[in-house]
Amino acid sequence: KVPILLCVLLPLGLVLSAVQYPFRLLFGGDSKRKSNDVDQSDYYTLPEVDVEKRIPLADRKYDLVLFGVTGFTGRLAASYVAKTYSSSALKWAIAGRRAERLEKIRKELADECGSANLASDIDIIVADTSNEESLHNLVSNTRVVVTSVGPFALYGTPVVKFCVAYGTNYADTTGEVDWVRQMIYRFHDDAQRTGARIVSLCGNDCIPWDLSAMLLSEKLKAKSETNVKAFEFYNDQLFQTSGGTLNTVLASLSGKRRKFGDGDPLNTLPDGTMSDRRAKNKSLGGIKYSKTSGQWHSLSFLAAANMRCVQRSNALLGYGQEVTYKEQVNEPNWFTGAVGMINGLQTGIFLIFKPYRHLAYSLGFIPRPGQGPSTAFMEKAYLRVHGFAFGEDGTEVDGYIYYSRDAGYMETARMVVESGLCMALESEKLPGEGGFFTPAAGLGHTLKDRLEKTGTEFQF
């Protein structure tokens, strides 16, 4: 793959980009793209909900509704709930755009669990984000909506605003931090008013690092340190990427970065003011040797999103005044790291240039949306995050979190479901009321305990 990249694809891509650029300027080629920066006023207007007719959370029919079960991660989430909680009193439903596909999945879940009765126990809700009237049924009679329908910048906003309007709790698998910023900016005050807890970033983006930072900060402060100065994370991992993830990356690249005049929404406090606590990304892009980890390391493609999640947790939980964040991927040697980065660059070229993208789909170089790693691969994949926190007075602590299976999808399904169940079943243990939270700030030790009981290893 490396010779193809260096000798053919990269030069052709650069030439193609140079040729296309003036035509886009002259003829507005970008205007045909789907925008993730929608600015119509009604798009962000909450639906009208009669407060008197809004069902109290305690009286709602469902504990949990899974939205997007026909997608790769959503299907894994449905399987996880069916296998883990089918014998419990959990009341749940599956939701998606097409009833026939939902019926098929319901039958598959019953077969997987060896229970014919399961098919009749799981309700179906037909909902489509392009038909907002259908979203009333999705959110009005459940304690929490768990969604994996992305890219969230294209399909996530209607679900958030309906959950906010109904005071329904919400968890998602997004890693699209700019979209999260926009949701906080648009709906923060409304969520506080209705009591809706909105918790994004509940998958592999960004729970392992967000919870690790929380636990490291607590460990450091137990040693009489008042402020965290720096976090460093070193990841050992085996993973593959799904087509849905790559599609989200592509949508993010094609969208515009929104500017907010009153400061970064990630720093918004419950009272609407801006936190003066800051976080800075110190993650490195090259192949370096780390004295802290004692290994070679390379770029972590998740570092940017994880750092922003920790930034918001710092604003809400108060780790330190000026915190730096560093995240890298451990490599056995310099050469292995370089090859991995070149392959990542090659995947980027496949995504950015449409002719290459279709060729890569055809040849199987990259997965199509809806495709992902095999079950056999996900069962042998893993993630181990070794974290360090450094105090202003020189104290150092460390700890690690370990997932014994694929964290990107199989464990993400578990993480987002357990995040939702924190709000559905253990809301009395959670801090605060309505608003926008990170997993650490909104779910905290309740989530940590649920993950530990269902398979995650914590050593802090």
C-alpha positions in Angstrom: 0.0 0.0 0.0 2.8 2.4 0.8 4.3 2.5 -2.8 0.8 3.1 -4.2 0.2 6.0 -1.8 3.5 7.7 -2.4 3.9 7.1 -6.1 0.4 7.3 -7.4 -2.4 8.3 -5.1 -0.8 11.2 -3.3 0.5 13.0 -6.4 -2.8 12.5 -8.2 -4.7 13.7 -5.2 -2.7 16.9 -5.0 -3.1 17.6 -8.7 -6.9 16.9 -8.5 -7.3 19.2 -5.6 -5.4 22.0 -7.3 -7.5 21.6 -10.5 -10.8 21.5 -8.5 -10.1 24.5 -6.3 -10.6 27.4 -8.8 -13.7 25.8 -10.2 -15.2 25.6 -6.6 -14.4 29.3 -6.1 -16.0 30.3 -9.4 -19.0 28.0 -9.4 -19.7 27.4 -5.7 -19.1 23.7 -5.9 -19.3 23.4 -2.1 -22.9 24.6 -2.0 -24.1 21.2 -3.1 -22.6 19.5 -0.1 -24.8 18.5 2.8 -24.1 21.2 5.4 -23.5 20.3 9.1 -23.8 24.0 9.9 -27.5 24.4 9.4 -28.6 28.0 10.3 -32.3 28.0 9.7 -34.0 29.4 12.8 -36.7 26.8 12.8 -34.2 24.0 12.8 -33.2 24.9 16.3 -36.7 25.8 17.5 -38.0 23.4 20.2 -41.2 21.6 19.3 -44.3 22.7 21.2 -45.0 20.4 24.1 -47.9 20.9 26.4 -46.2 20.8 29.9 -49.5 19.6 31.5 -49.5 16.6 29.1 -45.8 15.7 29.4 -45.5 12.4 31.2 -43.3 12.5 34.3 -40.1 10.4 33.9 -41.1 8.0 36.7 -44.4 7.2 34.9 -43.0 6.6 31.4 -43.5 3.3 29.6 -39.9 2.7 28.7 -36.7 2.9 30.7 -34.7 2.9 27.5 -35.2 3.4 23.7 -32.4 2.5 21.4 -32.4 4.6 18.2 -30.4 3.5 15.2 -30.4 -0.2 15.7 -30.1 -0.9 12.0 -26.7 0.7 12.0 -23.5 -1.2 13.0 -23.0 0.1 16.5 -26.7 0.4 17.2 -27.2 -3.3 16.3 -24.4 -4.2 18.7 -26.1 -2.1 21.4 -29.4 -3.9 20.9 -27.7 -7.3 21.1 -26.0 -6.2 24.3 -29.2 -5.1 26.0 -31.0 -8.3 24.9 -28.3 -10.6 26.2 -27.6 -8.7 29.4 -31.0 -7.5 30.5 -33.6 -9.6 28.9 -34.2 -11.5 32.1 -34.5 -8.3 34.1 -37.4 -6.0 34.5 -35.9 -3.5 32.1 -38.5 -2.0 29.8 -37.0 -1.1 26.4 -37.8 -0.6 22.7 -35.8 -0.4 19.5 -36.3 2.5 17.0 -35.3 3.3 13.5 -36.6 4.5 10.1 -38.1 1.2 8.6 -40.5 -1.1 10.4 -39.6 -4.1 8.4 -35.9 -3.9 9.3 -36.8 -3.4 12.9 -39.0 -6.5 12.8 -36.1 -8.5 11.4 -33.8 -7.3 14.1 -36.3 -8.1 16.8 -36.5 -11.7 15.5 -32.7 -11.9 15.3 -32.4 -10.8 18.9 -34.9 -13.4 20.1 -32.9 -16.1 18.2 -29.6 -14.9 19.7 -31.0 -15.1 23.2 -32.9 -18.4 22.6 -36.1 -16.8 23.7 -39.2 -16.7 21.5 -40.9 -14.5 24.0 -38.3 -11.8 23.6 -39.7 -10.8 20.2 -43.0 -9.9 21.8 -41.3 -8.2 24.7 -39.4 -5.6 22.6 -41.5 -2.8 21.2 -40.8 -1.1 17.9 -40.9 2.7 17.3 -40.6 4.0 13.8 -38.8 7.4 13.8 -36.9 9.4 11.2 -34.9 12.6 11.8 -36.0 13.9 8.5 -39.7 13.7 9.6 -39.6 15.5 13.0 -43.3 14.7 13.7 -42.2 11.1 14.1 -39.8 12.0 16.9 -42.6 12.7 19.4 -43.2 9.0 19.7 -39.4 8.4 20.0 -38.9 10.6 23.1 -42.2 11.3 24.8 -42.6 8.0 26.8 -39.1 7.0 27.7 -36.7 7.9 30.5 -33.7 8.0 28.2 -32.9 7.8 24.4 -29.7 6.2 23.5 -28.7 7.0 19.9 -25.9 6.0 17.5 -27.4 7.7 14.4 -24.6 9.6 12.9 -23.0 11.7 11.5 -24.6 13.6 14.3 -24.0 17.0 12.7 -26.4 15.8 10.0 -28.8 13.7 11.9 -28.4 14.3 15.6 -29.8 17.8 16.3 -33.5 16.9 15.9 -33.2 14.1 18.5 -31.4 16.4 21.0 -34.0 19.2 20.7 -36.9 16.8 21.1 -35.3 15.2 24.2 -34.7 18.7 25.6 -38.4 19.7 24.9 -39.8 16.6 26.6 -37.3 16.6 29.5 -36.0 13.2 28.3 -32.5 12.1 29.2 -30.1 11.4 26.3 -26.8 9.6 25.6 -25.0 9.2 22.3 -21.9 7.8 20.7 -20.7 10.9 18.9 -17.1 12.1 18.8 -18.1 15.3 16.9 -17.0 17.9 19.3 -18.0 20.9 17.2 -21.5 19.6 17.0 -21.5 19.1 20.8 -20.5 22.8 21.1 -23.4 23.8 19.0 -25.9 21.8 21.0 -24.7 23.4 24.2 -24.8 26.8 22.7 -28.3 26.3 21.4 -30.1 24.3 24.1 -28.2 24.7 27.4 -30.8 26.9 29.1 -33.7 24.9 27.7 -32.2 21.6 29.0 -31.8 23.1 32.5 -35.4 24.4 32.4 -36.9 21.0 31.4 -34.5 18.8 33.4 -33.2 16.9 30.4 -29.7 15.4 31.0 -27.9 15.5 27.7 -24.7 13.4 27.8 -22.7 13.1 24.6 -19.4 11.4 23.9 -20.5 8.2 25.5 -18.5 5.7 23.5 -14.8 5.1 22.7 -15.0 8.8 22.1 -14.5 9.7 25.0 -15.3 7.6 28.1 -12.0 5.7 28.6 -10.0 9.0 28.8 -12.7 11.1 30.4 -13.2 8.7 33.3 -9.5 8.2 33.6 -8.9 11.9 33.9 -11.6 12.1 36.6 -10.1 9.2 38.6 -6.5 10.5 38.2 -7.6 13.9 39.4 -9.2 12.4 42.5 -6.2 10.3 43.2 -3.9 13.3 42.9 -6.0 15.5 45.1 -6.1 12.7 47.7 -2.3 13.4 48.0 -3.0 17.0 48.9 -2.5 18.4 45.4 -4.9 21.2 44.8 -4.5 21.5 41.0 -3.8 19.1 38.2 -1.1 20.5 35.9 -1.0 17.9 33.2 -2.6 14.6 32.0 -0.7 12.1 29.8 -2.3 9.0 28.3 -0.6 6.2 26.4 -2.8 3.7 24.5 -2.2 0.1 23.6 -4.8 -1.0 21.2 -6.0 -3.4 18.5 -8.8 -2.0 16.4 -10.4 -1.7 13.0 -12.6 1.2 11.7 -16.2 0.9 10.5 -17.7 2.6 7.4 -19.9 4.7 9.6 -17.0 6.1 11.5 -15.2 7.0 8.2 -18.5 8.6 6.9 -18.6 10.8 10.1 -15.0 11.8 9.5 -15.8 12.7 5.9 -18.8 14.8 7.0 -16.7 16.6 9.6 -14.1 17.5 7.0 -16.8 18.9 4.6 -18.4 21.1 7.3 -17.6 24.6 8.4 -16.3 25.4 11.9 -18.8 27.6 13.7 -17.5 30.5 15.7 -19.1 31.5 19.0 -18.7 35.1 20.0 -19.2 34.6 23.8 -16.4 32.0 24.2 -16.1 28.3 23.8 -19.5 26.6 24.8 -17.5 23.7 26.2 -16.6 26.1 29.1 -20.2 26.9 29.9 -21.1 26.4 33.5 -24.5 25.5 34.9 -25.3 29.2 35.6 -24.6 30.1 32.0 -21.3 31.9 32.8 -17.9 30.8 31.3 -15.4 28.9 33.3 -11.9 30.4 33.5 -10.3 27.0 33.7 -8.4 26.1 30.5 -7.1 23.0 28.8 -4.5 22.8 26.1 -3.7 19.9 23.7 0.0 18.8 23.9 -0.5 15.6 21.9 2.2 15.0 19.3 1.8 14.1 15.6 5.1 12.4 14.9 6.9 9.3 16.1 8.6 10.0 19.4 10.1 8.2 22.4 8.5 8.8 25.7 10.4 8.7 29.0 7.1 8.6 30.8 5.8 5.4 29.2 9.2 4.0 28.2 8.0 3.3 24.7 7.9 4.8 21.2 4.6 6.4 20.4 2.6 7.9 17.5 -0.4 10.1 16.9 -3.7 9.2 18.5 -6.5 10.1 16.1 -8.9 10.4 19.0 -6.7 12.8 21.0 -8.5 16.0 19.7 -12.0 14.8 20.7 -10.8 13.3 24.0 -9.0 16.5 24.9 -12.1 18.6 24.4 -14.2 16.3 26.4 -11.7 16.5 29.3 -11.7 20.3 28.8 -15.4 20.4 29.5 -15.1 18.0 32.4 -12.4 20.3 33.8 -14.7 23.3 33.5 -17.5 21.4 35.4 -15.5 19.4 37.9 -12.4 21.7 38.4 -9.3 19.5 37.9 -7.0 22.5 37.5 -6.6 26.1 36.4 -4.4 25.5 33.4 -4.3 21.8 32.4 -2.3 20.3 29.5 -3.5 17.1 27.8 -1.3 14.6 25.9 -2.4 11.4 24.3 -0.4 9.0 22.2 -0.5 5.5 20.9 2.3 3.1 22.0 4.3 1.5 19.3 6.7 -1.4 19.5 9.3 0.5 17.4 9.7 3.6 15.2 9.1 1.7 11.9 5.7 0.2 13.0 4.5 3.6 14.1 5.6 5.2 10.8 3.7 2.5 8.7 0.6 3.0 10.8 0.6 6.8 10.2 1.2 6.3 6.5 -1.8 3.9 6.3 -3.9 6.5 8.2 -2.8 9.1 5.6 -3.8 6.8 2.8 -7.2 6.3 4.3 -7.6 10.0 4.5 -6.8 10.4 0.8 -9.4 7.7 0.0 -12.0 9.6 1.9 -11.3 13.1 0.7 -11.1 12.4 -3.1 -14.4 10.9 -4.3 -13.0 8.9 -7.2 -10.6 7.2 -4.9 -13.3 6.6 -2.3 -15.4 4.6 -4.7 -12.4 2.7 -5.9 -11.4 1.9 -2.3 -15.0 0.7 -1.5 -14.9 -1.6 -4.6 -11.5 -3.0 -3.7 -12.3 -3.4 0.0 -9.6 -1.0 1.2 -12.1 0.8 3.3 -15.5 -0.3 4.6 -18.8 1.1 3.4 -21.2 2.8 5.8 -23.0 0.0 7.7 -19.9 -2.3 7.5 -17.5 -2.9 10.3 -15.1 -5.3 11.9 -16.1 -9.0 12.1 -17.3 -10.4 15.4 -14.3 -12.6 15.5 -12.0 -9.6 15.2 -13.9 -7.6 17.8 -13.7 -10.5 20.3 -9.8 -10.5 20.1 -9.4 -6.7 19.9 -8.6 -4.7 23.1 -7.8 -1.2 24.5 -5.5 -0.4 27.5 -5.1 3.2 28.5 -2.3 4.0 30.9 -2.9 7.5 32.3 -0.7 9.8 34.3 -1.6 13.0 36.2 1.0 15.6 37.4 0.3 18.1 40.1 1.5 21.7 40.3 3.6 20.7 43.4 5.3 17.9 41.5 3.2 14.9 42.7 2.6 12.2 40.1 0.0 9.5 40.0 -1.0 6.9 37.4 -3.6 4.3 36.7 -5.1 2.3 33.8 -8.4 1.3 32.2 -8.6 -1.9 30.2 -11.2 -3.3 27.7 -10.7 -6.9 26.7 -12.7 -6.6 23.5 -13.0 -4.1 20.7 -13.5 -0.6 22.3 -14.5 1.2 19.1 -17.8 -0.7 18.5 -18.5 -3.7 20.7 -17.5 -2.0 23.9 -18.8 1.4 22.7 -22.2 -0.3 22.5 -21.9 -1.4 26.1 -20.6 2.0 27.2 -23.4 4.0 25.7 -26.1 1.6 26.9 -24.7 1.7 30.5 -24.5 5.5 30.2 -28.2 5.6 29.4 -29.1 3.2 32.2 -27.3 5.4 34.7 -30.0 8.0 33.9 -32.8 5.6 33.5 -32.3 3.5 36.7 -30.0 5.4 39.0 -30.7 9.1 38.5 -30.8 9.7 42.2 -27.1 9.0 42.3 -26.2 11.5 39.6 -24.9 15.1 40.2 -27.0 18.0 39.0 -30.2 18.0 37.1 -30.8 19.2 33.6 -28.1 20.4 31.3 -25.3 19.2 29.0 -22.7 17.0 30.6 -19.7 14.8 29.8 -19.7 11.2 31.0 -17.4 12.1 33.9 -19.3 15.2 34.9 -22.8 13.9 34.4 -22.5 10.2 35.3 -19.2 10.0 37.2 -18.8 7.0 39.6 -22.2 5.6 38.8 -21.0 5.0 35.3 -17.6 3.7 36.4 -19.3 1.2 38.7 -21.7 0.0 36.0 -18.8 -0.5 33.6 -16.7 -2.3 36.2 -19.6 -4.7 36.9 -20.0 -5.5 33.2 -16.4 -6.1 32.2 -14.2 -3.0 32.3 -11.0 -3.2 34.4 -10.0 -0.1 36.4 -6.7 0.2 38.3 -6.4 3.6 40.0 
